């Protein structure tokens, strides 16, 4: 399984970005899809995840601002990020979990700065 993440970039505080992560290969058995982020000097941490049944979970710091969704037909997970803050600056990684393995994407940089 290969993951291709896109959508990062530079945005001003209060702005929005939408991240996408598409899974290809033997990806017909995806259970959970999620996003993590890692800021400089910090450990990688969960941002949000969504199960195959649509159950979602968010880090407290992003609740009410970020929305995770998935398109099962396209094996793609999205992260809509609104009201971005400088502390959201990090490399964002997508992750998928199948019945056998977990896979990570290559990371996409999100920088929130004026």
C-alpha positions as CSV (number, residue, x, y, z in Angstrom):
1,X,0.0,0.0,0.0
2,X,1.3,3.5,-0.9
3,X,0.0,6.7,0.6
4,X,0.2,10.0,-1.2
5,X,-0.5,13.1,0.9
6,X,-1.1,16.6,-0.5
7,X,-2.5,19.9,0.4
8,X,0.0,21.4,2.8
9,X,1.4,24.9,2.5
10,X,1.8,28.3,4.0
11,X,-1.3,30.0,5.4
12,X,-2.0,33.0,7.6
13,X,-3.5,32.6,11.0
14,X,-7.3,32.2,10.7
15,X,-7.0,30.6,7.3
16,X,-7.9,27.2,6.0
17,X,-6.3,24.3,4.3
18,X,-7.5,20.9,3.1
19,X,-5.2,17.9,3.2
20,X,-5.8,14.8,1.2
21,X,-4.2,11.3,1.4
22,X,-4.9,8.7,-1.2
23,X,-4.1,5.0,-0.7
24,X,-3.2,2.8,-3.6
25,X,-2.1,-0.8,-4.0
26,X,-3.7,-3.5,-1.9
27,X,-5.9,-1.1,0.0
28,X,-9.2,-2.9,-0.1
29,X,-9.1,-3.7,3.6
30,X,-8.8,-0.3,5.3
31,X,-10.2,0.0,8.7
32,X,-9.0,3.3,10.2
33,X,-7.7,6.3,8.4
34,X,-6.1,9.2,10.3
35,X,-3.9,12.2,10.5
36,X,-1.0,12.8,12.8
37,X,1.3,15.8,13.1
38,X,4.8,16.4,14.4
39,X,6.1,19.8,15.2
40,X,9.9,20.5,15.6
41,X,11.2,19.0,18.8
42,X,7.9,17.3,19.6
43,X,6.6,13.7,19.3
44,X,4.2,12.7,16.6
45,X,0.7,13.0,17.9
46,X,-2.8,12.1,16.7
47,X,-4.8,14.9,15.1
48,X,-7.9,12.9,14.1
49,X,-9.0,9.5,12.9
50,X,-12.0,8.0,11.3
51,X,-13.2,4.4,11.2
52,X,-14.7,2.5,8.3
53,X,-18.0,3.1,10.0
54,X,-17.6,6.8,10.1
55,X,-16.7,7.2,13.8
56,X,-14.4,10.1,14.4
57,X,-12.0,11.1,17.1
58,X,-10.1,14.4,17.4
59,X,-7.4,15.8,19.5
60,X,-8.8,18.4,22.0
61,X,-6.7,21.1,20.4
62,X,-8.4,20.8,17.0
63,X,-12.0,20.1,18.0
64,X,-14.4,22.4,16.4
65,X,-11.8,23.6,13.8
66,X,-10.7,20.5,11.9
67,X,-13.0,17.9,10.2
68,X,-11.8,14.5,9.0
69,X,-13.7,12.6,6.3
70,X,-13.1,9.7,4.0
71,X,-14.2,8.6,0.6
72,X,-14.1,4.8,0.7
73,X,-14.6,4.4,-3.1
74,X,-11.4,6.4,-3.6
75,X,-9.5,5.1,-0.5
76,X,-8.9,8.7,0.4
77,X,-9.0,10.6,3.7
78,X,-9.3,14.3,4.0
79,X,-8.6,16.8,6.8
80,X,-10.3,20.2,6.5
81,X,-8.5,22.6,8.7
82,X,-10.2,25.9,9.5
83,X,-9.3,28.8,11.9
84,X,-5.6,27.7,11.7
85,X,-3.3,28.9,14.4
86,X,0.5,29.2,14.5
87,X,0.6,26.2,16.9
88,X,-0.9,24.1,14.2
89,X,2.4,24.4,12.3
90,X,3.8,20.9,11.8
91,X,4.5,18.1,9.4
92,X,1.2,16.3,8.9
93,X,1.2,12.5,8.2
94,X,-1.6,10.3,7.1
95,X,-1.9,6.8,8.4
96,X,-4.1,3.9,7.5
97,X,-4.7,0.7,9.4
98,X,-5.8,-2.5,7.7
99,X,-6.5,-5.9,9.3
100,X,-2.8,-6.7,9.0
101,X,-0.6,-3.6,8.9
102,X,-0.4,0.1,9.5
103,X,1.0,2.4,6.8
104,X,2.3,6.0,6.9
105,X,2.3,8.6,4.3
106,X,5.4,10.8,3.5
107,X,4.2,13.9,5.4
108,X,3.2,17.3,4.2
109,X,4.3,20.6,5.8
110,X,1.7,23.0,7.1
111,X,3.0,26.4,8.2
112,X,0.7,28.9,9.8
113,X,2.4,32.3,9.9
114,X,1.7,35.9,9.1
